[in-house]
Amino acid sequence: MSIRHFLTLNDLSRDELRGLIQRGIALKAKHKAGEIFEPLKNKVLGMIFEKSSTRTRVSFEAGMVQFGGQAIFLSSKDTQLGRGEPIEDSARVLSRMVDAVMIRTFEHDIIERFTAHSLVPVINALTNEFHPCQLLADMQTYFEHRGDITRKRVAWVGDGNNMCHSYINAAKQYDFQLSIASPKGYLPDATILAAGNGHASLVDSAQEAMKNADLVVTDVWASMGQEEEQAAREKAFADYQVTADLMAHANSDALFMHCLPAHRGEEVAADVIDGQQSVVWDEAENRLHSQKALLEFLVR
């Protein structure tokens, strides 16, 4: 069988992605019941972090331990990756020593080059362009709370960033309709939007995006590496804060999600993220369970 990778949601079929959601839910139930399940015993995941993270590191590392395997944390400060070794050479060496590689980095080209020379599955744990693992958790969370997301309406409010790009991919793969409200200058990539095959569209305001929405999603205004743009972004995104008044434009049972970390009083009001419609803590926990399903799928 050929090696499978997970760089974007488009690397798996619709049926495979839905299968991962159901498997993540089942693995979560096993874990909650205290059942020992170790399908990756003696397997090793190499975790390359060029961008730091809390949820990504803990969820992948905990997942491998729960599966009977182990994860090795590798930062650019501690390896030859930070000393100029070619990405291709690192891929050739590391993939001979571990059973899978997870990479959290900057340009998407970096992970594509690594994957082209890897002998084992590679998982995109975030690049500047995509964040597919977060979408597995988001979709699992929606399925748990509301059932199938097919033909539902999702509102994206804020930066047309890597999360927005992965939501565009998800809209196509999970067959829902995505309305995107972003200020000029911060729109999603036009090529990625076009590849959504009509499942995603730009709208003129946050209020318009929220109409009939079953799910509302946002992200920070300034992501990692954009801190110097904070003041300019605060001005540009002033009309894109998800407040209770804005949520009132969505369906009354709409859910709210945020990949975290969140800045209360910026992209989301405290009474929204801490309110009854918010499922961000389930969403964060589901990084663990959905990624375990992904690891099982790719490594076994």
Backbone bond lengths (Angstrom), bond angles and torsions (degrees), N, CA, C in turn:
res aa  C-N    CA-C-N  psi(-1)  N-CA   C-N-CA  omega(-1)  CA-C   N-CA-C  phi
1 M - - - 1.461 - - 1.526 110.03 -
2 S 1.320 117.21 136.85 1.456 120.66 -178.82 1.522 110.71 -72.00
3 I 1.320 115.55 155.57 1.461 121.57 179.83 1.521 109.15 -70.74
4 R 1.319 116.31 134.47 1.457 122.14 175.59 1.523 109.29 -105.01
5 H 1.318 116.09 141.91 1.458 122.18 177.22 1.524 109.41 -121.80
6 F 1.318 115.80 165.70 1.464 120.70 179.23 1.531 108.46 -135.03
7 L 1.335 114.77 84.24 1.464 120.56 179.53 1.522 111.27 -97.82
8 T 1.327 116.61 -33.37 1.460 122.57 172.14 1.523 107.46 -143.04
9 L 1.324 116.66 169.54 1.460 120.83 177.48 1.523 111.79 -62.11
10 N 1.318 116.46 -22.31 1.463 120.47 -178.71 1.527 113.02 -72.77
11 D 1.342 117.65 -7.88 1.455 120.50 179.01 1.527 112.56 -77.52
12 L 1.329 116.73 -13.58 1.460 121.20 177.72 1.523 109.39 -117.90
13 S 1.314 115.59 157.10 1.458 119.99 177.79 1.530 110.15 -78.06
14 R 1.321 115.70 166.79 1.464 119.84 176.11 1.521 111.01 -57.89
15 D 1.318 116.96 -44.26 1.463 120.62 -179.10 1.519 111.15 -64.89
16 E 1.333 116.97 -39.86 1.465 119.87 178.91 1.517 111.14 -65.24
17 L 1.324 117.30 -40.74 1.463 120.59 179.40 1.524 111.31 -65.37
18 R 1.314 116.94 -41.12 1.466 119.62 176.96 1.533 110.56 -67.10
19 G 1.312 116.34 -35.37 1.451 119.80 176.57 1.523 111.86 -63.07
20 L 1.335 116.58 -37.95 1.465 120.18 177.79 1.523 111.41 -63.89
21 I 1.334 116.98 -38.09 1.466 119.99 178.78 1.525 110.21 -61.69
22 Q 1.327 116.14 -48.88 1.459 119.70 -179.53 1.527 111.31 -65.26
23 R 1.329 116.61 -37.10 1.456 119.44 178.49 1.524 110.94 -67.84
24 G 1.341 117.31 -39.01 1.451 120.46 176.97 1.520 111.76 -61.14
25 I 1.313 116.75 -40.56 1.469 121.42 178.37 1.529 109.93 -64.46
26 A 1.333 116.71 -41.84 1.466 120.78 179.25 1.527 111.38 -66.59
27 L 1.331 117.42 -42.10 1.464 120.73 178.69 1.522 111.28 -65.36
28 K 1.315 116.45 -34.58 1.462 120.82 176.78 1.526 110.06 -63.51
29 A 1.332 116.19 -42.83 1.469 120.40 179.09 1.525 110.86 -63.54
30 K 1.341 116.76 -41.28 1.462 120.75 177.12 1.526 110.67 -58.98
31 H 1.341 115.10 -45.67 1.467 120.07 -178.30 1.524 111.06 -64.03
32 K 1.337 116.74 -43.84 1.462 120.74 -179.43 1.528 111.19 -64.12
33 A 1.343 116.53 -31.07 1.458 121.02 -179.75 1.532 112.48 -81.38
34 G 1.330 116.36 -4.10 1.459 120.20 179.75 1.517 113.95 78.76
35 E 1.323 117.10 17.50 1.460 121.42 -178.20 1.529 110.43 -78.28
36 I 1.315 116.25 131.19 1.458 121.18 176.40 1.522 108.61 -82.65
37 F 1.321 116.60 123.39 1.458 121.99 -178.77 1.518 107.47 -140.25
38 E 1.323 117.31 112.40 1.464 121.62 -171.68 1.522 112.18 -126.34
39 P 1.320 117.38 67.68 1.463 120.24 -178.93 1.525 114.04 -71.90
40 L 1.336 117.11 -16.35 1.473 119.86 -179.08 1.521 111.28 -114.20
41 K 1.329 116.03 34.31 1.462 120.59 179.82 1.520 110.03 -58.32
42 N 1.322 115.38 131.95 1.472 124.04 -179.34 1.525 113.61 69.70
43 K 1.328 117.83 8.93 1.458 121.18 174.08 1.536 109.52 -89.23
44 V 1.327 115.98 152.77 1.466 121.16 -177.09 1.526 110.47 -126.79
45 L 1.312 114.99 131.57 1.466 121.88 174.48 1.523 108.94 -105.42
46 G 1.321 116.88 123.60 1.451 121.03 172.75 1.516 109.24 -88.73
47 M 1.327 117.10 125.67 1.468 121.72 -176.85 1.526 109.68 -113.25
48 I 1.311 117.08 108.58 1.463 122.30 -179.03 1.526 109.05 -98.13
49 F 1.316 116.27 118.22 1.459 121.77 -179.41 1.531 110.17 -116.43
50 E 1.328 115.79 107.85 1.453 120.50 167.99 1.526 109.94 -98.96
51 K 1.338 116.11 -15.42 1.463 123.50 169.61 1.515 107.30 -119.58
52 S 1.325 117.23 132.52 1.453 120.27 -178.02 1.522 111.12 -73.50
53 S 1.333 116.01 162.93 1.455 121.17 -179.52 1.517 110.17 -165.39
54 T 1.326 115.71 153.44 1.458 121.61 171.64 1.523 110.09 -97.57
55 R 1.332 116.58 -61.10 1.462 121.61 -174.19 1.526 112.22 -64.00
56 T 1.324 117.44 -39.80 1.458 119.57 -177.83 1.520 111.57 -65.16
57 R 1.318 116.60 -47.40 1.469 118.88 -178.38 1.527 111.42 -65.57
58 V 1.321 116.94 -49.18 1.462 119.79 -175.90 1.528 111.02 -64.87
59 S 1.327 117.55 -42.24 1.465 119.73 -176.81 1.522 111.97 -66.62
60 F 1.326 118.10 -43.74 1.461 119.70 179.54 1.528 111.29 -70.03
61 E 1.333 116.64 -41.87 1.456 119.37 -178.06 1.529 110.71 -67.76
62 A 1.329 116.48 -44.57 1.460 120.03 178.36 1.524 110.64 -64.39
63 G 1.325 116.45 -39.13 1.456 120.26 179.67 1.516 112.48 -60.89
64 M 1.325 116.97 -43.48 1.457 120.09 179.25 1.529 111.27 -66.37
65 V 1.318 117.75 -39.10 1.471 120.52 177.54 1.525 109.94 -62.99
66 Q 1.338 116.75 -45.67 1.461 120.47 179.97 1.524 111.84 -63.99
67 F 1.312 117.10 -28.36 1.468 121.97 178.64 1.533 112.17 -85.69
68 G 1.332 117.98 2.88 1.458 121.44 178.40 1.507 114.20 87.21
69 G 1.329 116.99 5.09 1.460 120.98 179.77 1.516 111.77 -106.20
70 Q 1.310 115.91 -156.46 1.451 121.14 -178.05 1.519 109.92 -148.49
71 A 1.330 115.65 151.45 1.458 121.32 176.55 1.516 109.56 -120.18
72 I 1.326 115.89 141.93 1.467 121.99 178.39 1.516 108.30 -113.62
73 F 1.330 116.33 121.73 1.460 122.11 179.68 1.519 109.67 -83.71
74 L 1.334 116.53 125.62 1.461 122.52 -179.55 1.525 108.76 -127.64
75 S 1.313 117.20 118.17 1.457 120.58 175.46 1.521 109.57 -108.96
76 S 1.316 116.21 158.47 1.464 119.84 -179.54 1.526 111.41 -64.57
77 K 1.346 116.91 -20.83 1.464 120.62 179.17 1.526 112.00 -74.42
78 D 1.339 115.55 -24.97 1.462 119.97 -172.75 1.514 114.55 -107.35
79 T 1.329 117.51 -0.91 1.462 120.27 -175.52 1.527 110.63 -130.61
80 Q 1.315 114.96 173.71 1.464 120.11 178.32 1.531 112.44 -68.91
81 L 1.327 116.71 -13.24 1.467 119.64 176.30 1.528 110.95 -59.24
82 G 1.325 115.66 -33.18 1.459 119.91 179.32 1.500 114.03 -87.57
83 R 1.326 116.56 1.82 1.467 120.73 -178.07 1.523 111.79 -117.25
84 G 1.318 115.39 16.61 1.452 118.64 172.76 1.506 116.63 95.67
85 E 1.337 119.01 5.07 1.462 118.53 176.83 1.526 108.85 -64.36
86 P 1.319 118.21 135.25 1.462 120.30 179.17 1.524 111.61 -56.60
87 I 1.314 115.72 140.83 1.461 121.43 179.33 1.523 110.30 -56.37
88 E 1.329 115.71 -40.29 1.455 120.60 -178.54 1.530 111.64 -61.69
89 D 1.343 116.88 -39.61 1.464 120.27 179.56 1.521 110.90 -69.09
90 S 1.326 116.77 -40.34 1.467 120.35 177.62 1.519 110.53 -60.91
91 A 1.321 116.63 -40.13 1.462 120.82 179.28 1.522 110.86 -63.96
92 R 1.316 115.91 -44.27 1.471 119.92 -178.62 1.525 111.08 -61.94
93 V 1.327 117.15 -39.31 1.472 121.02 -177.33 1.522 111.38 -77.27
94 L 1.329 117.06 -53.61 1.459 120.30 -174.86 1.524 112.33 -61.80
95 S 1.314 116.70 -37.86 1.465 119.23 -176.48 1.526 112.54 -72.81
96 R 1.329 118.11 -8.16 1.460 121.59 173.16 1.529 111.35 -89.49
97 M 1.345 116.51 -7.84 1.464 120.51 -174.28 1.521 114.02 -116.37
98 V 1.333 117.65 -20.18 1.462 121.30 -178.78 1.525 109.07 -124.15
99 D 1.326 115.66 170.11 1.467 121.17 -175.82 1.522 113.07 -98.05
100 A 1.316 117.42 -13.96 1.464 123.36 175.60 1.512 107.71 -164.17
101 V 1.330 115.68 157.46 1.460 121.29 179.90 1.528 108.98 -129.48
102 M 1.304 115.40 131.48 1.459 122.80 173.88 1.519 107.90 -110.89
103 I 1.332 117.67 131.78 1.463 121.24 -176.58 1.526 110.09 -127.30
104 R 1.314 115.59 132.15 1.471 123.02 174.45 1.523 105.92 -123.01
105 T 1.330 116.37 108.67 1.456 119.54 -169.45 1.523 111.49 -145.11
106 F 1.305 117.14 -164.81 1.459 122.64 -175.09 1.532 110.55 -96.78
107 E 1.317 118.50 -94.82 1.463 121.40 -176.00 1.533 111.07 -65.53
108 H 1.314 115.50 137.97 1.464 119.93 -179.13 1.524 110.94 -63.45
109 D 1.313 116.88 -27.66 1.459 121.74 178.29 1.530 111.85 -57.71
110 I 1.333 117.18 -31.80 1.463 120.95 -179.38 1.526 110.44 -61.55
111 I 1.327 116.37 -47.89 1.461 119.76 -177.57 1.530 111.34 -71.76
112 E 1.319 116.87 -31.21 1.468 119.60 177.13 1.530 110.37 -66.61
113 R 1.320 117.07 -41.50 1.467 120.83 178.86 1.524 110.72 -66.22
114 F 1.325 116.77 -40.75 1.464 120.51 177.64 1.526 109.82 -62.14
115 T 1.317 116.81 -46.55 1.462 121.91 -177.43 1.526 111.93 -61.18
116 A 1.329 116.26 -37.62 1.469 120.55 -178.18 1.522 112.53 -61.84
117 H 1.346 117.65 -20.02 1.456 120.89 -177.40 1.527 112.61 -119.76
118 S 1.328 116.74 12.29 1.456 120.80 -178.75 1.522 111.15 -92.05
119 L 1.326 115.56 142.32 1.463 122.19 177.09 1.524 112.01 -94.62
120 V 1.335 117.02 -1.56 1.461 121.85 -178.16 1.528 109.16 -133.02
121 P 1.344 117.82 164.77 1.469 120.50 179.35 1.529 112.72 -58.04
122 V 1.328 115.33 141.44 1.462 122.51 177.32 1.528 108.62 -118.21
123 I 1.329 115.79 135.49 1.457 122.45 -178.62 1.523 109.47 -117.26
124 N 1.313 116.26 129.89 1.461 121.78 175.71 1.521 108.92 -83.52
125 A 1.326 116.13 109.31 1.461 121.41 178.46 1.521 111.55 -96.17
126 L 1.310 117.44 8.70 1.470 126.66 172.25 1.520 109.34 141.78
127 T 1.323 114.21 130.68 1.463 121.64 166.06 1.524 106.60 -131.04
128 N 1.316 116.47 176.38 1.465 119.53 177.60 1.520 112.34 -60.62
129 E 1.340 117.00 -23.97 1.463 120.74 -174.53 1.526 114.28 -98.98
130 F 1.337 117.93 -30.67 1.466 120.10 -173.30 1.527 112.13 -144.13
131 H 1.338 114.88 154.43 1.470 121.70 175.05 1.535 108.25 -141.98
132 P 1.334 117.84 67.59 1.468 120.45 -170.98 1.525 114.84 -68.41
133 C 1.337 118.39 -31.31 1.467 119.46 -179.57 1.524 111.26 -62.91
134 Q 1.324 117.29 -35.68 1.460 120.18 178.03 1.525 110.62 -63.67
135 L 1.322 116.79 -35.30 1.461 119.47 -179.49 1.516 111.91 -68.87
136 L 1.331 118.20 -32.27 1.456 119.62 174.57 1.521 109.84 -60.58
137 A 1.327 116.43 -43.40 1.464 120.52 179.19 1.523 111.11 -66.32
138 D 1.337 116.56 -41.90 1.466 120.41 -179.86 1.521 111.24 -63.01
139 M 1.320 116.46 -44.70 1.457 119.63 -179.30 1.534 110.86 -66.54
140 Q 1.318 117.44 -40.81 1.465 119.60 176.75 1.526 110.42 -59.95
141 T 1.315 116.39 -41.48 1.463 120.58 -179.15 1.519 111.27 -64.19
142 Y 1.333 116.84 -42.25 1.462 119.04 178.79 1.528 110.21 -64.00
143 F 1.326 116.95 -45.50 1.461 120.82 -179.84 1.523 110.95 -58.77
144 E 1.333 116.74 -39.98 1.464 120.62 -179.46 1.525 111.93 -64.63
145 H 1.327 116.63 -39.08 1.465 120.91 -174.48 1.517 113.96 -90.04
146 R 1.339 117.55 -33.61 1.462 120.24 -171.54 1.534 114.50 -130.25
147 G 1.311 117.66 -4.31 1.461 118.99 -177.39 1.521 111.57 87.14
148 D 1.314 116.14 -159.71 1.461 122.74 -174.27 1.527 111.52 -58.71
149 I 1.333 115.76 135.64 1.466 121.00 -179.53 1.527 112.28 -90.50
150 T 1.329 117.33 -1.82 1.462 120.84 179.43 1.527 110.88 -54.82
151 R 1.326 114.67 131.50 1.470 123.92 178.26 1.532 114.00 64.70
152 K 1.316 117.81 11.28 1.464 120.42 173.45 1.530 108.92 -81.00
153 R 1.326 114.82 170.45 1.463 120.88 -179.83 1.526 109.51 -114.85
154 V 1.339 114.98 131.25 1.465 122.17 -178.14 1.515 108.86 -121.74
155 A 1.319 115.97 135.36 1.464 121.87 177.45 1.521 109.64 -107.55
156 W 1.332 115.80 125.32 1.471 120.70 171.25 1.516 107.03 -105.40
157 V 1.335 116.95 123.75 1.458 121.98 -178.42 1.516 108.62 -122.63
158 G 1.339 116.90 116.05 1.459 120.33 177.16 1.511 113.32 130.64
159 D 1.314 115.81 -149.73 1.461 123.18 -173.28 1.526 111.66 -64.25
160 G 1.325 116.59 136.02 1.461 121.16 175.69 1.512 110.47 -82.07
161 N 1.315 116.41 61.87 1.463 122.90 -169.53 1.528 112.51 -98.46
162 N 1.336 116.19 -158.85 1.460 120.56 -178.10 1.531 112.27 -62.66
163 M 1.333 116.91 -36.20 1.466 119.47 176.18 1.523 110.87 -65.75
164 C 1.311 116.70 -42.84 1.459 120.68 177.56 1.524 110.50 -61.13
165 H 1.322 117.08 -42.84 1.467 120.90 178.40 1.527 111.29 -60.55
166 S 1.331 116.96 -41.46 1.454 119.48 179.52 1.522 111.25 -71.13
167 Y 1.331 117.49 -29.41 1.467 119.47 174.27 1.531 110.80 -68.44
168 I 1.327 116.60 -34.09 1.473 119.72 175.39 1.521 109.48 -62.22
169 N 1.339 116.83 -45.89 1.462 120.49 177.10 1.524 111.36 -61.66
170 A 1.330 115.77 -41.12 1.466 120.33 -179.44 1.519 111.49 -64.70
171 A 1.324 116.97 -38.04 1.469 120.48 179.95 1.516 110.12 -58.34
172 K 1.324 116.16 -42.08 1.467 120.48 178.68 1.523 111.33 -70.27
173 Q 1.323 116.83 -45.69 1.461 121.03 -173.61 1.538 113.06 -73.80
174 Y 1.331 116.41 -34.65 1.473 120.04 -178.99 1.532 111.69 -101.65
175 D 1.321 116.85 0.51 1.463 122.88 172.69 1.530 113.44 62.76
176 F 1.344 116.11 53.55 1.458 120.08 170.09 1.520 109.16 -123.74
177 Q 1.324 116.68 171.59 1.456 121.78 -178.21 1.527 109.95 -104.39
178 L 1.308 117.05 125.55 1.459 122.82 -176.81 1.520 110.33 -111.54
179 S 1.330 116.10 125.37 1.469 122.07 173.69 1.517 108.41 -107.89
180 I 1.332 116.30 126.74 1.464 122.27 -173.30 1.521 110.36 -113.11
181 A 1.326 115.69 122.63 1.459 121.51 175.56 1.520 108.69 -115.27
182 S 1.317 116.11 108.89 1.465 122.23 -179.92 1.527 108.56 -137.15
183 P 1.329 117.32 145.77 1.469 118.87 177.79 1.522 111.36 -71.10
184 K 1.313 115.63 156.70 1.460 120.25 177.52 1.526 109.74 -58.63
185 G 1.311 114.89 139.57 1.452 120.14 -176.90 1.514 112.89 93.10
186 Y 1.330 117.04 -11.31 1.466 121.39 -178.42 1.528 110.83 -131.58
187 L 1.323 116.17 29.46 1.457 121.59 -178.34 1.532 110.43 -78.68
188 P 1.322 117.81 156.07 1.465 119.77 175.76 1.521 111.07 -65.31
189 D 1.314 115.68 161.45 1.461 121.95 179.15 1.530 109.70 -59.18
190 A 1.325 116.56 130.57 1.465 121.58 -175.06 1.527 112.13 -64.51
191 T 1.320 117.44 -35.76 1.458 120.57 -179.88 1.523 110.95 -67.57
192 I 1.327 116.54 -42.49 1.465 120.86 178.45 1.523 110.06 -65.59
193 L 1.335 116.23 -40.11 1.460 120.32 178.87 1.524 110.42 -62.70
194 A 1.319 116.79 -44.40 1.469 120.79 -179.50 1.523 111.23 -63.37
195 A 1.332 116.78 -34.08 1.463 120.76 -179.87 1.527 112.18 -71.46
196 G 1.332 116.29 -7.82 1.454 120.01 176.90 1.510 113.63 -70.88
197 N 1.315 116.42 -5.76 1.465 122.36 174.51 1.528 113.16 54.62
198 G 1.332 115.88 41.76 1.443 120.19 175.84 1.513 115.55 82.91
199 H 1.332 117.65 -0.08 1.461 120.52 178.81 1.530 112.07 -84.18
200 A 1.327 117.64 -10.29 1.464 121.60 -179.17 1.515 109.34 -134.11
201 S 1.331 116.08 142.07 1.465 120.04 -179.36 1.516 110.11 -147.87
202 L 1.331 115.47 152.18 1.456 121.92 175.93 1.521 109.66 -86.42
203 V 1.336 115.89 142.04 1.460 121.12 175.05 1.522 108.30 -124.95
204 D 1.340 116.02 167.87 1.465 120.44 -170.43 1.519 114.83 -84.45
205 S 1.316 118.15 -16.87 1.470 119.39 -176.60 1.521 110.61 -152.99
206 A 1.317 114.79 161.71 1.459 119.70 177.18 1.519 110.78 -63.71
207 Q 1.318 116.58 -37.27 1.462 120.44 179.65 1.523 111.51 -61.90
208 E 1.330 116.26 -40.44 1.458 119.82 179.47 1.521 111.50 -66.99
209 A 1.325 115.99 -38.71 1.470 119.88 179.04 1.521 111.40 -61.98
210 M 1.319 116.68 -31.65 1.462 121.08 -174.13 1.529 113.39 -78.57
211 K 1.314 118.77 -14.25 1.460 120.80 -175.49 1.531 111.29 -57.95
212 N 1.322 115.91 123.51 1.464 123.37 177.88 1.523 113.20 59.80
213 A 1.335 117.85 22.24 1.461 120.92 -178.30 1.529 111.08 -73.65
214 D 1.333 115.19 136.60 1.462 122.14 174.95 1.522 111.18 -95.68
215 L 1.313 115.31 -19.29 1.465 122.11 -179.84 1.515 108.43 -144.75
216 V 1.328 116.86 134.28 1.460 123.12 178.13 1.528 107.94 -119.68
217 V 1.337 116.20 130.04 1.462 121.08 -176.31 1.517 109.89 -132.06
218 T 1.320 115.85 141.42 1.462 120.50 173.84 1.519 109.34 -143.25
219 D 1.325 116.20 178.35 1.462 122.51 179.63 1.524 107.30 -150.33
220 V 1.313 115.95 171.36 1.462 120.31 179.94 1.525 110.76 -59.92
221 W 1.313 116.32 153.91 1.463 120.40 180.00 1.518 111.54 -76.69
222 A 1.332 117.29 -33.92 1.468 121.35 178.34 1.518 108.19 -123.25
223 S 1.319 117.06 111.09 1.454 121.56 -179.48 1.522 110.52 -81.21
224 M 1.337 115.05 175.94 1.456 120.81 179.68 1.525 110.78 -56.17
225 G 1.319 116.29 128.19 1.450 121.59 -178.29 1.515 113.58 94.68
226 Q 1.342 116.64 -4.51 1.468 121.24 -179.21 1.533 111.69 -114.32
227 E 1.314 116.12 17.33 1.462 120.02 -174.49 1.528 112.74 -59.23
228 E 1.331 116.93 -32.66 1.465 119.27 -179.06 1.528 111.51 -70.68
229 E 1.330 117.22 -13.34 1.463 121.81 179.29 1.532 112.09 -94.61
230 Q 1.330 117.45 4.26 1.458 121.66 -171.37 1.529 112.71 -53.47
231 A 1.328 117.36 -50.44 1.468 120.32 -176.32 1.527 111.34 -62.25
232 A 1.326 116.78 -44.98 1.462 120.57 179.91 1.519 111.27 -64.81
233 R 1.323 116.21 -38.22 1.462 120.20 -179.81 1.532 111.35 -70.34
234 E 1.297 117.68 -37.97 1.464 119.97 177.54 1.526 110.56 -58.68
235 K 1.314 116.21 -39.57 1.468 120.70 178.81 1.528 110.83 -69.16
236 A 1.329 116.71 -44.06 1.465 121.02 -177.08 1.524 112.21 -67.62
237 F 1.327 116.57 -33.19 1.465 120.75 -174.63 1.523 113.52 -99.63
238 A 1.298 117.24 12.71 1.469 120.66 -175.72 1.526 113.33 -54.70
239 D 1.323 117.89 -32.39 1.467 121.87 -178.28 1.527 112.48 -94.39
240 Y 1.336 116.61 13.33 1.467 119.56 -174.44 1.533 112.42 -120.77
241 Q 1.318 116.79 19.70 1.467 119.38 174.90 1.530 108.92 -76.97
242 V 1.324 116.36 133.33 1.462 120.79 177.50 1.526 108.22 -83.16
243 T 1.319 115.11 105.16 1.461 122.85 -179.77 1.524 109.56 -110.71
244 A 1.324 115.43 173.12 1.459 119.95 176.30 1.529 110.20 -62.51
245 D 1.333 116.91 -37.17 1.465 120.14 178.41 1.528 110.60 -63.80
246 L 1.339 116.59 -39.41 1.460 119.49 178.72 1.527 110.53 -69.41
247 M 1.318 117.51 -41.16 1.460 121.50 178.71 1.525 111.47 -60.24
248 A 1.329 116.68 -27.06 1.463 120.71 -179.76 1.522 112.19 -65.09
249 H 1.338 117.81 -18.01 1.464 121.55 177.43 1.529 111.63 -80.04
250 A 1.337 117.10 -16.00 1.461 121.47 178.46 1.524 109.83 -86.45
251 N 1.321 116.80 176.86 1.456 120.26 174.73 1.529 109.90 -62.07
252 S 1.312 116.20 150.99 1.464 120.30 -174.45 1.525 112.90 -63.52
253 D 1.344 116.76 -25.03 1.465 119.87 179.41 1.527 112.24 -104.98
254 A 1.329 116.68 20.77 1.469 120.72 -179.83 1.521 110.34 -64.52
255 L 1.322 115.66 143.69 1.458 121.71 175.59 1.521 109.95 -93.95
256 F 1.327 115.82 155.02 1.467 121.30 174.53 1.519 109.36 -117.40
257 M 1.334 115.95 133.76 1.467 121.73 177.71 1.524 111.35 -130.41
258 H 1.310 114.50 153.36 1.468 123.59 177.91 1.519 106.14 -155.42
259 C 1.334 118.27 132.15 1.461 120.75 -174.88 1.527 113.01 -72.72
260 L 1.330 117.41 -15.85 1.469 123.29 179.17 1.536 111.06 68.66
261 P 1.322 117.99 153.34 1.466 127.55 -1.06 1.528 112.07 -70.14
262 A 1.335 115.69 151.93 1.456 121.58 -177.45 1.523 110.77 -111.03
263 H 1.322 115.25 152.71 1.458 122.26 176.32 1.524 107.96 -115.65
264 R 1.324 115.96 94.67 1.461 120.32 179.33 1.523 109.75 -60.47
265 G 1.322 115.51 134.33 1.456 119.94 -177.75 1.507 113.22 91.98
266 E 1.337 117.32 -7.17 1.460 121.02 172.87 1.530 108.53 -108.83
267 E 1.340 117.59 -96.23 1.467 119.61 -175.77 1.527 113.13 -72.75
268 V 1.349 116.86 -19.37 1.464 120.01 -179.94 1.528 109.76 -146.43
269 A 1.317 115.07 142.06 1.458 120.86 176.62 1.525 109.68 -77.64
270 A 1.317 116.04 149.64 1.462 120.74 -177.97 1.517 111.98 -60.10
271 D 1.338 117.23 -38.59 1.463 118.64 -177.03 1.520 112.94 -72.70
272 V 1.330 117.88 -11.58 1.461 121.14 174.10 1.526 110.34 -87.51
273 I 1.318 117.38 -54.15 1.462 119.61 -176.45 1.526 111.76 -66.92
274 D 1.331 116.66 -26.73 1.461 120.33 178.44 1.527 112.14 -101.38
275 G 1.333 116.12 8.68 1.454 121.13 -176.39 1.520 113.80 -91.40
276 Q 1.324 115.90 -177.14 1.467 122.30 -174.04 1.523 113.34 -70.58
277 Q 1.314 117.49 -24.60 1.468 119.46 -179.56 1.522 113.07 -83.40
278 S 1.313 116.72 -11.95 1.461 121.70 -177.48 1.527 111.38 -79.96
279 V 1.316 115.53 134.07 1.471 121.26 176.21 1.530 109.74 -124.69
280 V 1.328 116.43 29.57 1.464 120.06 -172.77 1.527 112.70 -66.39
281 W 1.334 118.03 -28.14 1.468 118.76 -178.16 1.528 110.18 -77.42
282 D 1.327 117.94 -37.96 1.464 120.72 171.61 1.527 109.95 -62.95
283 E 1.317 115.52 -41.09 1.466 122.06 179.63 1.522 110.46 -59.68
284 A 1.337 116.41 -44.74 1.463 120.47 179.70 1.528 111.04 -66.03
285 E 1.330 117.08 -44.12 1.463 120.34 178.50 1.515 111.62 -60.77
286 N 1.315 116.23 -36.68 1.460 119.91 -175.90 1.518 113.85 -70.71
287 R 1.334 117.50 -10.35 1.464 118.36 169.29 1.525 109.17 -56.70
288 L 1.328 116.93 -41.70 1.463 121.95 -179.89 1.525 111.20 -61.07
289 H 1.316 116.73 -51.57 1.461 120.27 -171.27 1.534 112.28 -75.61
290 S 1.324 116.81 -40.05 1.470 119.05 179.69 1.523 111.09 -68.23
291 Q 1.326 117.58 -36.48 1.463 120.85 179.08 1.526 111.43 -72.87
292 K 1.324 117.61 -30.62 1.467 119.63 173.15 1.537 109.22 -62.66
293 A 1.321 116.10 -41.92 1.459 119.48 177.36 1.523 110.88 -61.96
294 L 1.328 116.69 -39.40 1.461 121.64 178.96 1.521 110.63 -66.21
295 L 1.320 117.11 -46.34 1.466 120.89 179.47 1.526 111.06 -60.26
296 E 1.309 116.94 -44.30 1.456 121.59 178.44 1.516 110.28 -59.55
297 F 1.320 116.05 -44.71 1.468 121.69 -179.18 1.528 111.54 -62.56
298 L 1.320 117.48 -46.65 1.460 121.68 -174.12 1.534 113.04 -77.82
299 V 1.325 116.86 -40.25 1.472 120.21 -172.25 1.515 112.04 -85.84
300 R 1.323 118.16 -38.24 1.470 119.92 -178.70 1.517 110.71 -76.10
